[in-house]
């Protein structure tokens, strides 16, 4: 299992596809935090080094766009080379699937880790390294500089997140993002075994779009709990236990949902690979 995972990682790091995906993800992270950096400079106060990724994870639009990089990154799953058929014949199908699934979890973690590093480096010119919330983000929560916030088109109306420390908020944002990318990559993995790659990507993107619509398309927040995308965003969680957040899931509930969906998809992939007829297409060869 681990050898199959390591082999897949080696192939990934030799593929331009991975680097294009990372460039897309990093560009999305930087675009997201760029106005916040300008806002902090105008205030004359630094940001926390962890706040770039937290701010990104509370922006539904940029988080949605960043997922497209993850789709590109895993677009060659499961048969990424002409020798995959022989590998599958030499090991058990369960071991082969487990190795691929472990790779998808690992590469999702790498993707968002690189994005975090890119955001942190970008704001480092005006940032401090401490586990406290910065004055610019606090001012946005308390609406203390509305004219300046309007000028730089920034907002952060998520005061309930500040009961967490920035380190915990950043870690949770990272884990939620990784869980979402992992589950969606499993969907692509399963669909690629059942239908053509083009249709599987389209189906995965439609699931993603449906989650986006459930997240922003309704005035009430109660629909967001049914969106995998919404549950990957930290601000759509019941963190403090207050009645105003009762429409959202708690963090443990979101992680349990991701785990349950991942297990179901793993079983579906195992079932699909057991009935696969080995008509494996790689590029123009079959």
C-alpha positions as a printed NumPy array, in Angstrom:
array([[  0.   ,   0.   ,   0.   ],
       [  2.71 ,   2.479,   1.016],
       [  4.837,   1.584,  -2.01 ],
       [  1.906,   2.245,  -4.319],
       [  1.311,   5.579,  -2.552],
       [  5.009,   6.521,  -2.813],
       [  5.085,   5.538,  -6.503],
       [  2.043,   7.738,  -7.156],
       [  3.719,  10.654,  -5.383],
       [  6.84 ,  10.248,  -7.519],
       [  4.727,  10.322, -10.666],
       [  2.829,  13.367,  -9.406],
       [  5.961,  15.406,  -8.674],
       [  7.246,  14.69 , -12.183],
       [  3.997,  15.875, -13.762],
       [  3.433,  19.504, -14.859],
       [ -0.195,  18.989, -13.835],
       [  0.71 ,  19.174, -10.149],
       [  2.651,  22.41 , -10.503],
       [ -0.09 ,  24.048, -12.56 ],
       [ -2.556,  23.1  ,  -9.803],
       [ -0.283,  24.543,  -7.119],
       [  0.141,  27.773,  -9.076],
       [ -3.649,  28.068,  -9.378],
       [ -4.149,  27.394,  -5.681],
       [ -1.426,  29.825,  -4.575],
       [ -2.726,  32.523,  -6.92 ],
       [ -6.203,  32.111,  -5.444],
       [ -4.826,  32.397,  -1.905],
       [ -2.863,  35.543,  -2.759],
       [ -5.79 ,  37.181,  -4.565],
       [ -7.966,  36.452,  -1.534],
       [ -5.625,  38.081,   1.   ],
       [ -4.328,  40.938,  -1.166],
       [ -7.057,  43.458,  -0.118],
       [ -6.603,  42.496,   3.547],
       [ -2.873,  43.196,   3.317],
       [ -3.528,  46.627,   1.791],
       [ -6.11 ,  47.307,   4.504],
       [ -3.614,  46.471,   7.251],
       [ -0.976,  48.725,   5.668],
       [ -3.475,  51.579,   5.503],
       [ -4.207,  51.088,   9.21 ],
       [ -0.504,  50.966,   9.968],
       [ -0.917,  47.698,  11.848],
       [  0.436,  44.217,  10.976],
       [ -1.565,  41.059,  10.394],
       [ -1.019,  37.76 ,  12.137],
       [  1.022,  35.412,   9.975],
       [ -1.682,  32.727,  10.293],
       [ -4.533,  35.011,   9.287],
       [ -3.97 ,  34.791,   5.53 ],
       [ -5.194,  31.192,   5.405],
       [ -7.987,  31.842,   7.923],
       [ -9.218,  34.744,   5.811],
       [ -9.045,  32.615,   2.676],
       [-11.055,  29.838,   4.349],
       [-13.839,  32.29 ,   5.226],
       [-14.214,  33.466,   1.618],
       [-16.679,  31.163,  -0.124],
       [-15.815,  32.345,  -3.618],
       [-12.038,  31.938,  -3.405],
       [-12.341,  28.626,  -1.559],
       [-14.596,  27.45 ,  -4.375],
       [-12.093,  28.537,  -7.021],
       [ -9.179,  26.914,  -5.19 ],
       [-10.901,  23.545,  -5.476],
       [-10.502,  23.693,  -9.257],
       [ -6.765,  23.348,  -8.714],
       [ -7.393,  20.212,  -6.678],
       [ -9.471,  18.779,  -9.55 ],
       [ -6.594,  19.405, -11.953],
       [ -4.144,  17.859,  -9.511],
       [ -5.97 ,  14.505,  -9.253],
       [ -7.241,  14.387, -12.813],
       [ -5.124,  11.335, -13.7  ],
       [ -6.536,   9.124, -10.946],
       [ -6.626,   6.15 , -10.856],
       [ -4.714,   4.996, -13.956],
       [ -1.888,   7.497, -14.237],
       [  0.552,   5.328, -16.192],
       [  0.709,   2.439, -18.628],
       [  2.098,   0.107, -15.967],
       [ -0.875,   0.498, -13.641],
       [ -2.554,  -2.6  , -15.091],
       [  0.45 ,  -4.759, -14.229],
       [  0.704,  -3.26 , -10.75 ],
       [ -2.942,  -4.043, -10.169],
       [ -2.404,  -7.621, -11.298],
       [  0.586,  -8.111,  -8.961],
       [ -1.088,  -6.891,  -5.772],
       [ -4.537,  -7.309,  -4.305],
       [ -7.125,  -4.845,  -5.495],
       [ -7.791,  -3.739,  -1.916],
       [ -4.096,  -2.901,  -1.418],
       [ -3.973,  -1.049,  -4.736],
       [ -7.055,   1.019,  -3.874],
       [ -5.76 ,   1.716,  -0.353],
       [ -2.47 ,   3.003,  -1.78 ],
       [ -4.279,   5.308,  -4.195],
       [ -6.613,   6.574,  -1.465],
       [ -3.662,   7.252,   0.834],
       [ -2.038,   9.212,  -1.984],
       [ -5.179,  11.307,  -2.472],
       [ -5.225,  12.182,   1.22 ],
       [ -1.523,  13.053,   1.153],
       [ -1.654,  15.146,  -2.015],
       [ -4.691,  17.061,  -0.693],
       [ -2.686,  17.855,   2.444],
       [  0.295,  18.981,   0.323],
       [ -1.927,  21.194,  -1.845],
       [ -3.342,  23.21 ,   1.042],
       [ -0.027,  23.266,   2.911],
       [  1.606,  24.95 ,  -0.085],
       [ -1.299,  27.396,  -0.235],
       [ -0.844,  28.215,   3.459],
       [  2.875,  28.826,   2.963],
       [  2.209,  31.037,  -0.075],
       [ -0.267,  33.166,   1.861],
       [  2.007,  33.461,   4.875],
       [  4.977,  34.497,   2.721],
       [  2.868,  37.023,   0.833],
       [  1.763,  38.918,   3.958],
       [  5.09 ,  38.44 ,   5.789],
       [  6.203,  41.957,   4.866],
       [  3.519,  43.293,   7.218],
       [  2.854,  40.457,   9.64 ],
       [  3.889,  39.195,  13.045],
       [  4.327,  35.643,  14.304],
       [  2.233,  35.277,  17.448],
       [ -0.869,  33.388,  18.465],
       [ -3.049,  36.474,  18.913],
       [ -5.551,  38.142,  16.617],
       [ -4.303,  41.217,  14.781],
       [ -5.765,  44.699,  15.153],
       [ -6.875,  44.904,  11.473],
       [ -8.918,  41.698,  11.712],
       [-10.312,  42.735,  15.103],
       [-11.286,  46.11 ,  13.628],
       [-13.149,  44.35 ,  10.804],
       [-15.057,  42.173,  13.269],
       [-15.996,  45.172,  15.418],
       [-16.659,  47.389,  12.382],
       [-14.329,  50.071,  13.74 ],
       [-13.072,  51.286,  10.364],
       [-16.054,  50.963,   7.987],
       [-14.898,  53.608,   5.49 ],
       [-11.438,  52.095,   5.205],
       [-12.904,  48.602,   4.927],
       [-15.237,  49.781,   2.17 ],
       [-12.351,  51.421,   0.323],
       [-10.317,  48.188,   0.296],
       [-13.358,  45.898,  -0.101],
       [-12.611,  43.738,   2.923],
       [-14.908,  42.263,   5.535],
       [-14.693,  39.717,   8.305],
       [-18.05 ,  39.514,  10.109],
       [-17.162,  36.313,  11.91 ],
       [-16.589,  37.355,  15.473],
       [-17.611,  33.915,  16.735],
       [-14.324,  32.568,  15.34 ],
       [-12.369,  34.725,  17.748],
       [-13.188,  32.508,  20.686],
       [-10.564,  30.297,  19.035],
       [ -6.894,  31.203,  18.961],
       [ -5.484,  31.97 ,  15.494],
       [ -3.413,  28.77 ,  15.61 ],
       [ -6.476,  26.61 ,  16.297],
       [ -8.566,  28.498,  13.728],
       [ -5.839,  28.066,  11.105],
       [ -5.403,  24.363,  11.885],
       [ -9.15 ,  23.723,  11.711],
       [ -9.402,  25.681,   8.448],
       [ -6.599,  23.569,   7.02 ],
       [ -8.086,  20.243,   8.143],
       [-11.554,  21.115,   6.832],
       [-10.116,  22.13 ,   3.448],
       [ -8.083,  18.915,   3.215],
       [-11.12 ,  16.801,   4.138],
       [-13.215,  18.424,   1.426],
       [-10.56 ,  18.033,  -1.28 ],
       [ -9.976,  14.418,  -0.194],
       [-13.665,  13.477,  -0.348],
       [-14.144,  15.179,  -3.704],
       [-11.061,  13.43 ,  -5.105],
       [-12.542,  10.114,  -3.966],
       [-15.679,  10.976,  -5.918],
       [-13.534,  11.556,  -9.014],
       [-11.676,   8.271,  -8.356],
       [-14.93 ,   6.312,  -8.142],
       [-16.545,   7.986, -11.136],
       [-13.44 ,   7.429, -13.278],
       [-13.92 ,   3.702, -12.737],
       [-17.582,   3.864, -13.747],
       [-17.781,   6.39 , -16.561],
       [-15.479,   8.348, -18.848],
       [-13.078,  10.85 , -17.33 ],
       [-14.76 ,  13.817, -18.989],
       [-18.139,  12.875, -17.548],
       [-16.648,  12.118, -14.139],
       [-15.003,  15.558, -13.921],
       [-18.256,  17.162, -14.998],
       [-20.179,  15.226, -12.346],
       [-17.666,  16.18 ,  -9.623],
       [-17.813,  19.841, -10.614],
       [-21.623,  19.682, -10.553],
       [-21.48 ,  18.323,  -6.998],
       [-19.131,  21.195,  -6.161],
       [-21.434,  23.763,  -7.778],
       [-24.453,  22.309,  -5.972],
       [-22.595,  22.749,  -2.69 ],
       [-21.787,  26.347,  -3.631],
       [-25.44 ,  27.072,  -4.413],
       [-26.54 ,  25.566,  -1.089],
       [-23.932,  27.722,   0.638],
       [-24.797,  31.129,  -0.835],
       [-28.131,  30.661,  -2.598],
       [-30.484,  30.803,   0.379],
       [-31.193,  33.5  ,   2.941],
       [-31.401,  31.002,   5.775],
       [-28.285,  29.22 ,   6.936],
       [-30.046,  25.934,   7.66 ],
       [-29.414,  24.665,   4.116],
       [-25.648,  24.996,   4.501],
       [-25.399,  21.94 ,   6.709],
       [-26.274,  19.843,   3.639],
       [-23.347,  21.258,   1.632],
       [-19.979,  19.538,   1.755],
       [-18.416,  22.812,   0.616],
       [-20.05 ,  24.856,   3.394],
       [-18.865,  22.358,   5.967],
       [-15.299,  22.893,   4.753],
       [-15.516,  26.604,   5.689],
       [-14.818,  27.393,   9.322],
       [-17.306,  30.247,   9.709],
       [-20.263,  27.956,   8.904],
       [-19.894,  25.973,  12.112],
       [-21.456,  26.08 ,  15.538],
       [-18.33 ,  26.874,  17.511],
       [-19.604,  28.683,  20.597],
       [-22.809,  26.666,  21.016],
       [-25.003,  29.788,  20.835],
       [-28.535,  29.761,  19.447],
       [-27.526,  32.066,  16.587],
       [-25.23 ,  29.307,  15.287],
       [-27.686,  26.46 ,  15.839],
       [-28.388,  26.192,  12.1  ],
       [-24.812,  25.011,  11.55 ],
       [-23.101,  21.746,  12.32 ],
       [-20.475,  21.507,  15.008],
       [-16.873,  20.812,  14.038],
       [-16.966,  17.169,  15.256],
       [-20.124,  16.603,  13.209],
       [-18.468,  17.927,  10.049],
       [-15.407,  15.731,  10.518],
       [-17.642,  12.706,  11.171],
       [-19.593,  13.417,   7.969],
       [-16.388,  13.641,   5.944],
       [-15.131,  10.405,   7.504],
       [-18.426,   8.607,   6.809],
       [-18.562,   9.811,   3.2  ],
       [-14.911,   8.795,   2.694],
       [-15.61 ,   5.272,   4.015],
       [-18.668,   4.884,   1.771],
       [-16.692,   6.073,  -1.258],
       [-13.815,   3.719,  -0.398],
       [-16.254,   0.799,  -0.376],
       [-17.8  ,   1.939,  -3.65 ],
       [-14.327,   2.17 ,  -5.216],
       [-13.511,  -1.353,  -4.014],
       [-16.746,  -2.642,  -5.518],
       [-16.049,  -0.823,  -8.78 ],
       [-12.488,  -2.142,  -9.083],
       [-13.647,  -5.715,  -8.456],
       [-15.939,  -5.464, -11.48 ],
       [-13.495,  -3.49 , -13.634],
       [-12.771,  -5.185, -16.963],
       [ -9.18 ,  -3.836, -17.327],
       [ -9.939,  -1.945, -20.518],
       [ -7.63 ,   0.771, -19.281],
       [ -6.925,   3.741, -21.495],
       [ -3.75 ,   5.753, -21.022],
       [ -3.396,   8.653, -23.423],
       [ -3.999,   7.247, -26.881],
       [ -3.2  ,   3.66 , -25.942],
       [ -5.624,   1.044, -24.738]])
